[in-house]
């Protein structure tokens, strides 16, 4: 099927290839860090769609920059940064949880993206345009029509089913948070209890906790922030009142 001059079957397979490669990168990183296998990503299957979407955006939007590697590198960083930020923001709003947090890293934006992760994405983007895309697209385009149809349709069905199941699993985070919200007072307690509930639920829910160990309740975090600001305002008001009273006492003495 051709849409805007693009065979969507070919580009869907390209999306899946990069999603799988992204999953391998994430798993390898955690294997080095934690010395054990962790199935990364929101989905059950061995793929991280954010890598697929990022690669597709780079492929489709940055062809005109291939003659200028520096500009291409910068544009890759911008695209990946916007994509990661919007993904973090959307997931937080949908499921009331912060899935990753770069607040402790230098040069971060609201803890959602940071320069430390964006520079490697820029390098990967340049590699995609100059090395991997010509190779992977060349191999996909060699597939007979019957295999192209079979692979694209089969993987699409698997991907859709996985998204449905995984969304239901992830949605349980929001439900679990509501269950314990009335009994606990702060983010740390809420987050801990939510993780306990998820771990007891099923293997799929435990996988989610292992994949995102920095999962944190957001609802309570916002509440605590408001209370902190309220306390600061009241403290400032108290200090001002004390200063006014002090001034009045000095006037009376005079």
C-alpha positions as CSV (number, residue, x, y, z in Angstrom):
1,X,0.0,0.0,0.0
2,X,1.4,3.4,-1.1
3,X,0.6,6.5,1.0
4,X,2.2,9.8,0.0
5,X,4.6,7.9,-2.2
6,X,5.7,5.6,0.7
7,X,5.0,1.9,0.9
8,X,3.8,1.7,4.4
9,X,4.5,-2.1,4.6
10,X,8.2,-1.4,4.1
11,X,8.3,1.4,6.6
12,X,6.3,-0.6,9.1
13,X,8.9,-3.4,8.9
14,X,11.6,-0.7,9.3
15,X,9.8,0.5,12.4
16,X,9.7,-3.0,13.8
17,X,13.4,-3.6,13.1
18,X,14.5,-0.5,14.9
19,X,12.1,-1.2,17.8
20,X,13.7,-4.6,18.2
21,X,17.2,-3.1,18.0
22,X,16.2,-0.5,20.5
23,X,14.9,-3.2,22.9
24,X,18.3,-5.0,22.5
25,X,20.2,-1.8,23.3
26,X,18.0,-1.3,26.4
27,X,18.4,-4.9,27.6
28,X,22.1,-4.9,27.0
29,X,22.4,-1.6,29.0
30,X,20.5,-3.1,32.0
31,X,22.5,-6.4,31.7
32,X,25.7,-4.4,32.1
33,X,24.3,-2.2,34.9
34,X,22.3,-4.8,36.9
35,X,24.1,-8.0,35.8
36,X,20.7,-9.7,35.0
37,X,18.2,-9.8,32.1
38,X,15.4,-7.2,32.3
39,X,12.6,-7.0,29.7
40,X,12.6,-3.3,29.0
41,X,9.8,-1.2,27.5
42,X,6.1,-0.8,28.0
43,X,5.2,-3.7,25.8
44,X,5.5,-7.4,26.5
45,X,7.2,-8.3,23.3
46,X,10.9,-7.7,22.5
47,X,10.6,-4.2,21.1
48,X,10.7,-0.6,22.3
49,X,8.4,1.4,20.0
50,X,10.0,4.8,20.9
51,X,13.1,3.7,19.0
52,X,11.0,2.7,16.0
53,X,9.1,6.0,16.0
54,X,12.3,8.0,16.4
55,X,14.0,6.1,13.6
56,X,11.0,6.6,11.3
57,X,10.8,10.3,12.0
58,X,14.5,10.7,11.3
59,X,14.2,8.6,8.1
60,X,11.2,10.5,6.8
61,X,12.1,14.1,7.9
62,X,15.8,14.4,7.7
63,X,16.7,13.1,4.2
64,X,17.5,16.6,3.0
65,X,20.2,17.0,5.7
66,X,22.3,14.0,4.8
67,X,24.8,16.2,3.0
68,X,25.5,18.1,6.2
69,X,26.4,15.6,9.0
70,X,26.6,18.3,11.7
71,X,23.1,19.7,11.0
72,X,21.9,16.1,10.7
73,X,23.3,15.3,14.1
74,X,21.7,18.4,15.7
75,X,18.3,17.7,14.0
76,X,18.4,14.1,15.3
77,X,18.9,15.3,18.8
78,X,16.0,17.7,18.5
79,X,13.6,15.1,17.1
80,X,14.6,12.5,19.7
81,X,14.4,15.0,22.5
82,X,10.9,16.2,21.5
83,X,9.7,12.6,21.1
84,X,11.1,11.4,24.5
85,X,9.7,14.5,26.2
86,X,6.2,14.1,24.7
87,X,6.2,10.3,25.5
88,X,7.1,11.0,29.1
89,X,4.5,13.7,29.4
90,X,1.7,11.7,27.7
91,X,2.4,8.5,29.8
92,X,2.4,10.6,33.0
93,X,-1.0,12.2,32.1
94,X,-2.5,9.0,31.0
95,X,-1.4,6.7,33.8
96,X,-0.6,9.1,36.6
97,X,2.9,7.9,37.1
98,X,6.4,9.1,36.2
99,X,8.2,6.2,34.4
100,X,11.7,7.7,34.2
101,X,13.3,10.7,35.8
102,X,16.5,12.5,34.8
103,X,16.2,15.1,37.5
104,X,19.6,14.0,38.9
105,X,21.3,14.3,35.6
106,X,22.9,17.6,34.4
107,X,21.3,19.6,31.6
108,X,17.8,18.0,32.0
109,X,14.4,19.5,31.1
110,X,11.8,18.7,33.8
111,X,13.5,15.4,34.4
112,X,12.0,14.1,31.1
113,X,15.1,14.4,28.8
114,X,18.7,15.1,29.4
115,X,21.8,15.8,27.3
116,X,23.5,12.6,28.5
117,X,21.0,10.5,26.6
118,X,20.3,12.8,23.7
119,X,23.9,12.9,22.4
120,X,23.9,9.1,21.9
121,X,20.5,9.4,20.1
122,X,22.1,12.0,17.8
123,X,25.0,9.7,17.0
124,X,22.5,6.8,16.4
125,X,20.5,9.0,14.1
126,X,23.5,9.8,12.0
127,X,24.4,6.1,11.9
128,X,20.8,5.3,10.8
129,X,20.9,7.7,7.9
130,X,24.4,6.8,6.6
131,X,24.8,3.1,7.5
132,X,21.8,1.1,8.7
133,X,19.0,2.5,6.6
134,X,20.6,1.7,3.2
135,X,21.4,-1.8,4.5
136,X,18.0,-2.6,6.1
137,X,15.8,-0.9,3.5
138,X,17.8,-2.7,0.8
139,X,17.1,-6.1,2.4
140,X,13.4,-5.3,3.0
141,X,12.9,-4.2,-0.6
142,X,14.3,-7.5,-1.8
143,X,11.5,-9.4,-0.1
144,X,9.0,-11.1,-2.5
145,X,5.5,-9.5,-2.4
146,X,4.0,-12.5,-0.6
147,X,6.6,-12.3,2.2
148,X,6.3,-8.6,2.4
149,X,2.5,-8.9,2.9
150,X,2.8,-11.9,5.3
151,X,5.5,-10.3,7.6
152,X,4.0,-6.8,7.7
153,X,0.4,-8.2,8.4
154,X,1.6,-10.8,11.0
155,X,3.8,-8.3,12.9
156,X,1.1,-5.7,12.8
157,X,-1.4,-8.1,14.4
158,X,1.1,-9.1,17.1
159,X,1.9,-5.4,17.7
160,X,-1.8,-4.4,18.1
161,X,-2.6,-7.2,20.4
162,X,0.5,-6.5,22.5
163,X,-0.5,-2.8,22.8
164,X,-4.0,-3.7,23.9
165,X,-2.8,-6.1,26.6
166,X,0.1,-3.9,27.8
167,X,-2.2,-0.8,28.0
168,X,-4.5,-2.8,30.3
169,X,-1.6,-3.8,32.4
170,X,-0.1,-0.3,32.6
171,X,-3.6,1.1,33.4
172,X,-3.6,-1.0,36.6
173,X,-0.9,1.4,38.0
174,X,-3.5,4.2,38.0
175,X,-6.1,1.9,39.6
176,X,-3.6,0.7,42.3
177,X,-2.7,4.3,43.1
178,X,-6.4,5.1,43.7
179,X,-6.8,2.1,46.0
180,X,-4.0,3.2,48.3
181,X,-4.3,7.0,48.0
182,X,-6.7,7.4,51.0
183,X,-4.4,5.4,53.3
184,X,-1.0,7.0,52.7
185,X,0.2,10.6,52.9
186,X,3.2,10.9,50.7
187,X,4.7,10.0,47.4
188,X,7.3,7.5,48.7
189,X,4.7,5.5,50.6
190,X,2.2,5.5,47.7
191,X,4.9,4.5,45.2
192,X,6.1,1.7,47.5
193,X,2.6,0.3,48.1
194,X,1.7,0.5,44.4
195,X,4.8,-1.5,43.5
196,X,3.8,-4.1,46.1
197,X,0.4,-4.4,44.6
198,X,1.8,-4.7,41.1
199,X,4.3,-7.4,42.2
200,X,1.5,-9.5,43.7
201,X,-0.7,-9.1,40.7
202,X,0.9,-11.2,37.9
203,X,4.2,-11.8,36.1
204,X,3.3,-9.2,33.5
205,X,2.8,-6.6,36.3
206,X,6.1,-7.6,37.9
207,X,7.9,-7.2,34.6
208,X,6.7,-3.6,34.4
209,X,8.2,-2.8,37.8
210,X,11.5,-4.5,36.8
211,X,11.5,-2.6,33.5
212,X,10.9,0.8,35.2
213,X,12.3,0.7,38.7
214,X,12.1,4.5,39.0
215,X,8.3,4.4,38.6
216,X,6.9,7.0,40.9
217,X,3.4,8.2,41.8
218,X,2.7,11.6,40.4
219,X,-0.6,12.6,41.9
220,X,0.8,12.6,45.4
221,X,4.0,14.3,44.2
222,X,1.9,17.2,42.9
223,X,-0.1,17.3,46.2
224,X,3.1,17.4,48.2
225,X,4.5,20.2,46.0
226,X,1.4,22.3,46.6
227,X,1.6,21.7,50.4
228,X,5.3,22.7,50.3
229,X,4.5,25.9,48.5
230,X,1.6,26.6,50.9
231,X,3.9,26.1,53.9
232,X,6.5,28.5,52.3
233,X,3.9,31.1,51.7
234,X,2.6,30.9,55.3
235,X,6.2,31.1,56.6
236,X,6.9,34.2,54.5
237,X,3.6,35.7,55.8
238,X,4.5,34.9,59.4
239,X,7.9,36.6,58.9
240,X,6.3,39.7,57.4
241,X,3.8,39.9,60.3
242,X,6.7,39.7,62.8
243,X,8.5,42.5,61.0
244,X,5.4,44.7,61.0
245,X,4.9,44.1,64.7
246,X,8.5,44.8,65.4
247,X,8.3,48.1,63.5
248,X,5.1,49.0,65.4
249,X,6.8,48.3,68.8
250,X,9.7,50.5,67.8
251,X,7.3,53.3,66.9
252,X,5.5,53.0,70.2
253,X,8.8,53.2,72.1
254,X,9.6,56.4,70.3
